[in-house]
């Protein structure tokens, strides 16, 4: 069984939003809160300079930023916290048909530091579908998490394994500011006891796959620049 916890809802016909009893830590236990966590993802659509991907709490406090490294052989991004400490490194695996990304501890890219990987469920898909496998799930017969929905509409949902249990959900937020300054802002609600840094890393992967125009789903080819990084 690939689940990092028992499948709480084996019936896939109905979605479940009940909080999980035990913390599900993928990146770190300190990112698991016993209450729902609301995150704001802010991207400057019209900007290709630094500072174009920020994650804040509902009070505007910066929790994460993304640094990009685009001059290397592999497309790579580093998720850092508000103080500038590296949390995980996200690296695109080259020569794969399903846009596979691997996520490692800190700034490492060593296989021993692999935390999880994510890839598109199929080569060609009209909607957003990602399969997520934890590092110890080497056979990858059953995914540990799934992402489904519409990236273009910012309405993706993260499910636990092959179940219908929701662990996080995105929803678009239009504001006057977003219209005037060209910011793409949407909210993500992470359910209790779920590693919210892990959810943010999944969103970075979704953005990378879709903004590259690689056929990652309904958002493929949308002109959301993801260039530059934080100093």
N, C-alpha and C positions, 0 to 999 in steps of 0.2 A: 504494500500500500504506500502510495507516494505522499499522502497527506501528512503535513506536519502536526496534525491533530486528527482525532476521529471525525469522520464525516457526520456532521450533526443533522443533516437533512438529506437523506438518500433519495427523496422524491424530487426529480428535476422539474416537475411540472409547475411548481410554485416557488417564488422567490422568498427567501427568509432574511430578515434584517435583525435577527436576535443577536445580541453581543455574545462573543465567545467567552467561556468561563475562564480559560487560562491564557496568559499573554502569549502572543505569537511573535517572537523576536527573530528577525532575519538579519538585520544590521546591528542592532544593539538593544538590550532590554530597557535602556533609558528613553527609547523612542516609543515605548508602549505605555499609553495612558489608560487609566481605568474608566475614562469617560470619552465621549466622541470628540474628535479633534477637527476643527474647521480650518482649512488652509486656503490661502489666496495665492493663485499662481498668476504672476504678472509678466507679460512679454510685450516688449515694444515692437510692434509689427513693422513700423517704418524705419527702425534703427538697425544698423549693422555695426554699431560701436559697442564698447563694453557696457555692461550693466543691463542686458536685455532679457535676463531670466532671473526672477526673484521669487522666493516663496516666503510669505509672511503669515503670521497668525491673524486673527480677526481684529486685533488692535493695531495692526500695521508693523509689528516688530518683525524684523528679518530673521528667519529661521535658517534658510538655505539660499545659496547662490550656485550658479553653475559656471565653471571655467571650461573653455573649449580649447582643444589642441588639434589644429587642422592641418599643420604642415608636416605631420608625421605620416608614416605609411598607413597607420590605422586611424580611423576616425575615433577620437577619444574625448571624453568629457570627465571632469572631476566635480563631484558634488561636495561643496564645502558648507560648514555651518556659518552662523552669523559673525563669528569671530575669525573666520578664515581658515579654520582647521579642516583638513581633508577628511571626508566621511567615507566615500567610496569612489572608485574609478570605474567608469563605464566605457567599454571598448567594443567596437564593432568587429565581429569576426569576419575576416575576409573570405571571399570565394564560397559564400553560402547562398542558397537559393531563397531562404526565408528570412533574410535580414536579421540574423542572430546577433544579439548583443550579450556580452558577458560583464558581470559586475563583481569587482574585487574589493577587498578591504583597503581602506586608506588610499594611498597612491600606488599600491602594488598592482602588478598585472601577472603575478606568478600563479600558476595553477593551484598551488597549495592555499592561496588566499581567495579562491573563487567562492563567492557567496551564492549566486544564482545566475541563471541565464534566461533570456526571453527571446522568442522568435514568433514570426507570423504563423498562424495556424495553417495557412496554405499560400502557395505562390501568388495566386490571383484571388482577390476577395473584394467584394463591394463594400462590406462593412469592416470595422476594426475588430480583429480577433487576434489575441496574443496568447501563446502558451508559455507559462513560466515554470521553470524547473529549479528546485534547490540543488545545491552542489552535490549533496549526497544521493540525489535521485539520478544516478548515472545511466540507468536503463531508459529513462524517459518514456515509459509506457503509459503513464498517467501523469498529467500535469499537476503541480502543487497549487497553482493559481491560474485563473483565466481572466483575460480582459476582453470584454465584449461591448459593443455599442457603436457610436458614431463620433469619431475624433473631430470631424468637421463641425459638428454641433456641440462639441465638448460635453458629451453625455455618456461617456464610457463608464462601465461598472466593473469592479474587480470582484471576482468570486473566489471562494475557497475551493481549490481542487476542481473536481468534476461536479460538485454540488451546486445548489442554487443559493447557498449562503453568501450574502453580500458582505464584503469586508471594507469596501470603500466605493464612493460614488462621486462622479464629477457633475457639475452643472454650470452653465454659462452665466456670467453676470455682466449685463450691459450697464454702463454708467455714462454720464455726460463726459467725464474725463476720458473714458476709453474711446469715445467717438472723436473728441477734439484732438487728443494727442496721439491717436493711433496705437493705443495699448490693447493687447488681447488679454483680458482678465477673466478668469473663471475660478470657481470655488471647488474644493474637494473636501468631502466629509469622510473622515476615517473613523470606522467604528471602534468602540472600546477594545483595548488589549491587542490592537493591531499595530505593528511597527510602521509609524507614519513616514519615517525616512525611506523605508522600503517602497511605500506607495509613491513618494516623490520620485524615486529612482525610476519606477515604472513609467511615470509621466514623462520624464526626460527621454526615455527610450521611445515612447509613442511619438513625441515631438520630433525626434531625430529621424525615425523611419518615415513619417509622413511629410516632413518638410524637405526631405531629400528627393521626393517625387519617385520613390522606388516602388510604388505600387503597394504601399503598406495598408491600403484601405481607402475609405471614402475621402480621406484628407490628403491623399497623395497628390503632390504637385501644387498644393496650396502655397501661396507666396508668404510664408511666415519665416523670415530670415532668422537663422540661429548661428550667427557668426560672432567672432570676438570672444572676449572673456573678461574676467574680473582681475584687476591688478592686485 
